[in-house]
């Protein structure tokens, strides 16, 4: 248990002692009809109940056996005291009030209430029929008042106990949701950083290698490539900040332009067929997912495919938006890594389908097909 939970639990225990105020009913009869024997007995009963109440408060968890023993002891103390001090009916009320907070089953609590009432009625009947001498007498009004209080206060506490348990379950659910949200956010940041840095660092490596080869033969172009490396590095830094801040991508059209620049640096020809109007109809979540999937696909082609041509097609047909990225390279990666897994999770979270096919033509080439359900824009 954390320190905060311990403090809250201790505060709850301290507040529980306020309910000892109901023991004031125990002293009404000694005050109205003072007697040394009644006063001594009442004080002894009060001290005994303090120890019982302390044991009950310390056993804070539902279902602990200690709580059951403390409730039984409270009720037994009431039975012992009731014949000579009718204020002891407060112990019956305490027992009835404790039960709903200690036993989760409402049916079992109601049966125990019924048993309490029967025992109280039986004790009242016994002391009236046999005719015990003063002060061992229980008037019928005191018996019926005790039963009435058990039913009313016990029944009310059933509602309070159910409300408390519902609040505890709600709090637990909220804490679980917060934990799951934190895990999801960490996964989101991990995927975004992988997508952003994987693509951009691959581009930086390509341009740096190209600049190194150009220095002896074309220094001017090498300088331009180094300038691109610097600009790309600054862009990467901004994208990392955006990813951490929750901004997912620049958009599908901008990602296609970035893919073209990356392929140009890698010597890959990009043939893109897409409808800007269709892309504009995407929701922000869909466009972000497609843009980052495209970025990861471009990174994989540049890193692993050794392709010469890449075809990109984005169409809407048969109630689906379909993005197809196809290359003619030779892929050596056969296991789904973090990048592919992140791509799949993004698309499936939007209700879409993710399909990766290898060796589509003469054991060469890879086709990545992304499908998202089409939703008509609501009429304004």
Backbone torsions as a table, in degrees:
resi	resn	phi	psi	omega
1	UNK	NA	134.9	-178.6
2	UNK	-75.0	167.3	180.0
3	UNK	-61.3	-40.6	179.6
4	UNK	-61.9	-43.1	179.0
5	UNK	-65.9	-38.0	178.3
6	UNK	-63.6	-41.7	178.7
7	UNK	-63.8	-43.7	179.2
8	UNK	-62.7	-40.8	180.0
9	UNK	-66.2	-41.1	178.7
10	UNK	-65.4	-38.1	178.6
11	UNK	-64.3	-39.9	179.0
12	UNK	-64.6	-39.7	178.7
13	UNK	-64.9	-40.6	-179.8
14	UNK	-63.4	-41.3	179.6
15	UNK	-66.6	-26.3	-177.8
16	UNK	-62.7	-27.3	-177.0
17	UNK	-68.3	-15.4	179.4
18	UNK	-65.0	-24.7	-178.6
19	UNK	-72.3	-7.1	174.9
20	UNK	-67.4	-11.7	178.5
21	UNK	-58.7	-27.4	179.6
22	UNK	-69.5	-14.3	176.9
23	UNK	-70.9	-8.2	176.8
24	UNK	-59.9	-27.7	178.2
25	UNK	-63.0	-24.3	-178.5
26	UNK	-65.8	-24.1	-174.3
27	UNK	-98.8	2.2	-179.7
28	UNK	-65.1	-46.8	-177.0
29	UNK	-66.8	-43.7	176.7
30	UNK	-61.1	-32.6	179.5
31	UNK	-73.2	-42.4	-178.5
32	UNK	-72.7	-35.3	-177.9
33	UNK	-132.0	74.2	-172.3
34	UNK	-62.5	135.8	177.5
35	UNK	-154.9	138.0	-178.2
36	UNK	-61.3	-43.1	-179.3
37	UNK	-62.6	-41.6	179.7
38	UNK	-66.4	-40.6	-179.8
39	UNK	-65.0	-45.3	-179.8
40	UNK	-63.3	-44.4	178.7
41	UNK	-62.9	-41.5	-179.4
42	UNK	-64.2	-44.1	179.6
43	UNK	-64.7	-39.7	178.3
44	UNK	-63.6	-41.2	178.2
45	UNK	-64.6	-41.8	-179.2
46	UNK	-61.8	-45.3	178.7
47	UNK	-63.5	-39.3	178.0
48	UNK	-62.1	-42.5	-179.5
49	UNK	-66.9	-33.7	177.3
50	UNK	-58.7	-42.9	179.4
51	UNK	-67.8	-37.5	178.0
52	UNK	-66.0	-44.7	-178.9
53	UNK	-63.4	-38.9	177.6
54	UNK	-61.2	-43.2	178.1
55	UNK	-63.6	-37.1	179.2
56	UNK	-67.5	-44.5	-178.7
57	UNK	-64.8	-36.6	-179.5
58	UNK	-68.8	-31.6	178.3
59	UNK	-86.7	81.9	-167.3
60	UNK	-81.8	-21.8	-173.4
61	UNK	-87.0	141.6	175.4
62	UNK	-59.3	141.1	174.0
63	UNK	84.3	1.8	178.1
64	UNK	-73.1	132.7	-179.2
65	UNK	-56.8	-33.0	-179.5
66	UNK	-57.5	-39.1	179.8
67	UNK	-61.9	-41.2	-179.4
68	UNK	-62.6	-42.3	179.0
69	UNK	-64.4	-38.3	179.7
70	UNK	-68.0	-37.2	177.9
71	UNK	-67.2	-43.7	179.0
72	UNK	-62.9	-39.8	179.2
73	UNK	-66.2	-37.8	178.5
74	UNK	-63.2	-45.4	-179.3
75	UNK	-66.6	-40.7	178.7
76	UNK	-63.9	-37.7	177.6
77	UNK	-63.1	-36.9	177.4
78	UNK	-65.6	-41.8	179.4
79	UNK	-63.2	-38.1	-179.1
80	UNK	-70.0	-37.1	-173.1
81	UNK	-88.1	-29.5	-171.5
82	UNK	-55.2	-39.5	-177.1
83	UNK	-63.0	-31.3	-178.1
84	UNK	-112.3	-1.7	175.5
85	UNK	-152.3	100.0	-175.6
86	UNK	-66.8	-12.3	174.3
87	UNK	-66.1	-13.4	179.0
88	UNK	-68.5	-8.2	174.4
89	UNK	-58.8	-20.7	176.5
90	UNK	-61.5	-28.3	177.9
91	UNK	-70.2	-34.6	174.7
92	UNK	-63.1	-39.3	179.7
93	UNK	-66.8	-42.5	177.5
94	UNK	-58.0	-46.6	-178.9
95	UNK	-61.2	-42.6	179.4
96	UNK	-66.9	-35.1	180.0
97	UNK	-72.2	-32.2	-179.0
98	UNK	-73.5	-35.5	-170.9
99	UNK	-55.6	-50.1	-177.5
100	UNK	-61.6	-27.0	-179.6
101	UNK	-85.5	-10.2	-177.3
102	UNK	-108.4	-22.9	-179.0
103	UNK	-123.4	125.4	-174.3
104	UNK	-77.3	-29.6	-177.5
105	UNK	-74.8	115.3	179.4
106	UNK	-64.8	-38.5	179.9
107	UNK	-61.4	-42.7	179.5
108	UNK	-65.2	-38.8	178.5
109	UNK	-63.2	-43.3	179.5
110	UNK	-63.2	-39.6	176.3
111	UNK	-62.9	-38.8	178.2
112	UNK	-68.9	-35.8	174.1
113	UNK	-60.3	-45.0	179.6
114	UNK	-61.4	-41.7	178.3
115	UNK	-63.3	-41.1	176.5
116	UNK	-57.8	-49.3	-177.1
117	UNK	-62.1	-40.9	179.1
118	UNK	-63.2	-43.0	-179.5
119	UNK	-66.1	-42.1	178.8
120	UNK	-62.8	-45.2	178.7
121	UNK	-63.3	-38.9	178.5
122	UNK	-64.1	-40.9	178.6
123	UNK	-66.2	-43.1	178.3
124	UNK	-60.9	-42.4	179.4
125	UNK	-64.2	-42.1	-179.0
126	UNK	-60.6	-47.6	-176.2
127	UNK	-74.7	-18.2	176.1
128	UNK	-85.3	-38.4	-176.4
129	UNK	-74.2	-43.2	-177.5
130	UNK	-73.6	-27.1	178.1
131	UNK	73.6	56.1	177.8
132	UNK	-62.8	147.3	179.9
133	UNK	-73.0	165.5	175.3
134	UNK	-59.3	143.8	-0.5
135	UNK	-93.8	15.1	-175.7
136	UNK	-86.0	73.3	178.4
137	UNK	-139.9	144.6	178.6
138	UNK	-123.1	103.9	177.7
139	UNK	-62.8	148.8	179.6
140	UNK	-58.9	-40.4	178.1
141	UNK	-57.9	-38.9	178.9
142	UNK	-64.6	-38.9	179.0
143	UNK	-63.1	-47.3	-177.4
144	UNK	-70.4	-34.0	176.9
145	UNK	-64.8	-40.9	179.1
146	UNK	-62.4	-44.1	178.9
147	UNK	-64.0	-42.6	179.7
148	UNK	-59.4	-44.4	-179.4
149	UNK	-66.3	-38.3	177.3
150	UNK	-59.3	-45.8	-177.4
151	UNK	-67.6	-47.1	-175.0
152	UNK	-69.9	-52.9	-175.9
153	UNK	-71.9	-40.4	177.5
154	UNK	-62.5	-45.2	178.2
155	UNK	-62.3	-40.6	177.5
156	UNK	-63.2	-37.7	-179.2
157	UNK	-71.4	-22.2	173.5
158	UNK	-61.0	-43.9	178.8
159	UNK	-64.2	-44.1	-179.7
160	UNK	-63.6	-40.2	-179.7
161	UNK	-66.2	-41.1	178.0
162	UNK	-63.6	-40.4	178.3
163	UNK	-63.9	-40.8	178.9
164	UNK	-63.6	-44.2	179.6
165	UNK	-65.3	-37.8	178.1
166	UNK	-64.2	-39.9	178.2
167	UNK	-65.4	-39.3	178.0
168	UNK	-63.8	-42.3	178.6
169	UNK	-65.5	-40.0	178.8
170	UNK	-64.1	-42.3	179.2
171	UNK	-64.2	-40.9	178.3
172	UNK	-64.2	-40.4	178.4
173	UNK	-65.1	-39.8	178.3
174	UNK	-64.2	-42.1	178.6
175	UNK	-64.4	-38.4	177.8
176	UNK	-65.9	-40.5	178.3
177	UNK	-63.8	-39.3	178.0
178	UNK	-63.6	-41.9	179.0
179	UNK	-64.6	-43.2	178.9
180	UNK	-65.1	-38.0	177.7
181	UNK	-64.2	-38.1	178.2
182	UNK	-65.3	-41.3	177.7
183	UNK	-63.6	-44.1	179.5
184	UNK	-62.6	-38.7	179.7
185	UNK	-67.6	-38.7	176.5
186	UNK	-63.4	-41.3	178.5
187	UNK	-65.0	-39.2	178.1
188	UNK	-61.3	-47.0	-179.5
189	UNK	-63.4	-40.2	179.1
190	UNK	-62.2	-43.8	179.1
191	UNK	-64.9	-43.7	-178.2
192	UNK	-64.2	-43.2	179.7
193	UNK	-64.7	-39.0	177.9
194	UNK	-62.4	-46.1	-178.7
195	UNK	-65.6	-46.1	-176.9
196	UNK	-67.0	-53.8	-174.4
197	UNK	-72.7	-37.9	179.8
198	UNK	-58.9	-46.3	-179.5
199	UNK	-67.9	-50.2	-173.2
200	UNK	-68.4	-40.8	179.2
201	UNK	-66.7	-34.0	175.2
202	UNK	-62.5	-42.2	178.1
203	UNK	-63.9	-41.0	179.5
204	UNK	-63.1	-42.4	179.1
205	UNK	-61.9	-44.8	-179.9
206	UNK	-60.6	-46.0	-178.0
207	UNK	-69.3	-37.0	177.9
208	UNK	-64.8	-42.4	177.0
209	UNK	-63.5	-40.9	179.0
210	UNK	-63.6	-43.0	178.9
211	UNK	-62.8	-39.4	178.6
212	UNK	-62.0	-37.2	179.2
213	UNK	-74.5	-27.4	-175.9
214	UNK	-85.2	-18.2	-176.2
215	UNK	-54.6	-45.8	-178.7
216	UNK	-72.3	-28.3	-171.4
217	UNK	-108.4	-26.4	-178.7
218	UNK	-149.3	76.5	-176.4
219	UNK	-57.5	-36.0	-177.2
220	UNK	-63.2	-45.3	179.3
221	UNK	-69.0	-33.7	176.7
222	UNK	-61.4	-40.9	177.8
223	UNK	-62.7	-39.9	179.0
224	UNK	-64.0	-40.0	178.9
225	UNK	-65.7	-39.5	176.9
226	UNK	-63.6	-37.6	176.5
227	UNK	-63.1	-38.4	176.4
228	UNK	-64.3	-38.0	177.1
229	UNK	-60.1	-44.2	179.5
230	UNK	-63.5	-45.1	-179.2
231	UNK	-64.1	-41.6	179.1
232	UNK	-65.1	-37.4	178.7
233	UNK	-64.0	-41.0	178.0
234	UNK	-65.7	-39.2	177.0
235	UNK	-62.4	-41.2	178.6
236	UNK	-61.0	-42.3	179.1
237	UNK	-61.1	-43.2	178.9
238	UNK	-64.8	-38.9	-179.2
239	UNK	-67.8	-36.2	176.7
240	UNK	-62.8	-43.5	178.4
241	UNK	-63.0	-40.0	178.7
242	UNK	-66.2	-39.6	-180.0
243	UNK	-63.1	-43.3	179.4
244	UNK	-67.2	-35.2	-179.8
245	UNK	-77.4	-11.1	176.5
246	UNK	106.5	-1.8	178.0
247	UNK	-87.7	121.4	-163.0
248	UNK	-86.9	-44.6	-175.6
249	UNK	-161.1	168.1	-176.7
250	UNK	-85.5	-11.2	-176.9
251	UNK	118.7	158.6	-175.1
252	UNK	-67.9	-44.1	-178.9
253	UNK	-61.6	-43.6	178.9
254	UNK	-65.6	-33.6	179.8
255	UNK	-70.9	-34.0	175.9
256	UNK	-65.0	-41.2	176.9
257	UNK	-63.1	-41.9	178.4
258	UNK	-64.5	-37.7	177.8
259	UNK	-63.0	-38.9	179.5
260	UNK	-62.7	-42.0	178.5
261	UNK	-64.5	-41.3	179.7
262	UNK	-63.9	-44.8	179.5
263	UNK	-65.2	-37.0	177.4
264	UNK	-60.4	-41.8	179.7
265	UNK	-67.4	-30.0	-178.6
266	UNK	-92.2	-1.2	-179.7
267	UNK	76.0	29.0	179.2
268	UNK	-109.7	133.5	178.9
269	UNK	-86.5	126.6	179.1
270	UNK	-103.1	125.7	174.9
271	UNK	-113.2	104.6	-173.5
272	UNK	-108.8	131.9	175.3
273	UNK	-128.8	107.1	-179.7
274	UNK	-149.6	155.1	-180.0
275	UNK	-107.1	115.5	-177.5
276	UNK	-63.3	-30.9	178.3
277	UNK	-66.3	-38.8	177.3
278	UNK	-66.0	-40.9	178.4
279	UNK	-64.8	-35.5	-179.5
280	UNK	-66.8	-23.8	-179.0
281	UNK	-80.1	-6.9	179.9
282	UNK	-70.3	147.3	171.5
283	UNK	-73.1	160.0	179.0
284	UNK	-56.0	-39.4	179.8
285	UNK	-66.0	-40.9	-179.7
286	UNK	-68.0	-43.2	-178.7
287	UNK	-65.9	-38.8	177.5
288	UNK	-61.7	-47.0	-179.0
289	UNK	-61.4	-46.3	-179.2
290	UNK	-65.1	-39.9	-179.6
291	UNK	-63.5	-42.9	-178.4
292	UNK	-74.2	-33.1	174.0
293	UNK	-64.0	-43.2	177.5
294	UNK	-61.2	-41.3	179.4
295	UNK	-60.7	-45.2	-179.9
296	UNK	-65.0	-39.6	179.4
297	UNK	-63.4	-43.3	178.5
298	UNK	-62.2	-42.3	178.8
299	UNK	-60.0	-44.0	179.9
300	UNK	-65.2	-38.6	179.3
301	UNK	-64.3	-44.8	-178.9
302	UNK	-66.3	-39.0	-175.8
303	UNK	-75.9	-43.5	-165.2
304	UNK	-116.3	-22.6	-165.3
305	UNK	-83.3	-31.7	-171.1
306	UNK	52.4	44.7	-177.6
307	UNK	-86.8	161.7	174.1
308	UNK	-110.6	-22.7	-178.1
309	UNK	-140.0	143.3	175.0
310	UNK	-133.5	130.9	176.9
311	UNK	-108.1	134.0	-180.0
312	UNK	-125.7	127.4	-176.9
313	UNK	-136.2	127.1	177.7
314	UNK	-127.1	113.4	-176.1
315	UNK	-135.9	164.5	172.8
316	UNK	-121.9	119.7	179.4
317	UNK	-158.8	150.8	177.5
318	UNK	53.0	40.4	178.1
319	UNK	69.8	17.5	-179.5
320	UNK	-131.6	143.6	164.8
321	UNK	-94.5	124.9	-173.8
322	UNK	-123.6	127.6	173.9
323	UNK	-112.9	122.3	-179.7
324	UNK	-120.6	125.2	176.0
325	UNK	-119.5	117.3	-173.6
326	UNK	-130.7	133.5	178.7
327	UNK	-128.1	167.8	-179.3
328	UNK	-109.7	24.9	-176.2
329	UNK	-89.0	-177.4	-179.9
330	UNK	-112.9	107.5	-178.3
331	UNK	-89.6	135.7	177.5
332	UNK	-106.1	-11.7	-178.9
333	UNK	-85.8	120.8	-178.7
334	UNK	-112.7	-15.0	-178.4
335	UNK	-99.0	140.1	180.0
336	UNK	-75.8	114.9	-179.6
337	UNK	-96.3	-164.2	-177.0
338	UNK	-62.5	-38.1	-178.0
339	UNK	-63.5	-52.6	179.6
340	UNK	-63.8	-39.5	179.4
341	UNK	-64.0	-40.8	177.2
342	UNK	-64.0	-39.6	177.1
343	UNK	-61.4	-46.4	-179.2
344	UNK	-61.6	-43.8	-178.7
345	UNK	-63.5	-39.2	179.4
346	UNK	-60.7	-48.0	-174.8
347	UNK	-70.8	-44.6	-178.3
348	UNK	-66.0	-28.5	177.4
349	UNK	-66.8	-20.0	178.1
350	UNK	-98.7	9.5	-179.9
351	UNK	80.8	17.1	-178.2
352	UNK	-97.9	-175.2	-179.2
353	UNK	-124.8	144.3	-177.3
354	UNK	-125.5	122.2	-178.2
355	UNK	-134.3	126.4	178.7
356	UNK	-119.9	121.1	-178.8
357	UNK	-118.8	131.8	179.7
358	UNK	-114.1	153.5	177.7
359	UNK	64.6	46.1	-174.6
360	UNK	-77.9	-17.2	-179.5
361	UNK	-147.1	108.6	177.2
362	UNK	55.0	45.4	177.7
363	UNK	60.5	21.4	175.9
364	UNK	-128.3	161.0	174.0
365	UNK	86.0	155.1	179.3
366	UNK	-138.4	139.4	176.6
367	UNK	-121.8	125.5	176.6
368	UNK	-109.8	121.1	-179.0
369	UNK	-118.3	124.7	178.1
370	UNK	-117.5	128.0	178.2
371	UNK	-123.7	132.4	175.9
372	UNK	-124.1	140.6	178.4
373	UNK	-64.4	142.9	-178.5
374	UNK	-89.8	130.9	177.6
375	UNK	-120.6	124.2	178.7
376	UNK	-66.5	137.8	176.1
377	UNK	-66.8	136.4	-179.0
378	UNK	-65.1	141.1	179.5
379	UNK	-70.2	137.6	-179.4
380	UNK	-81.9	NA	NA
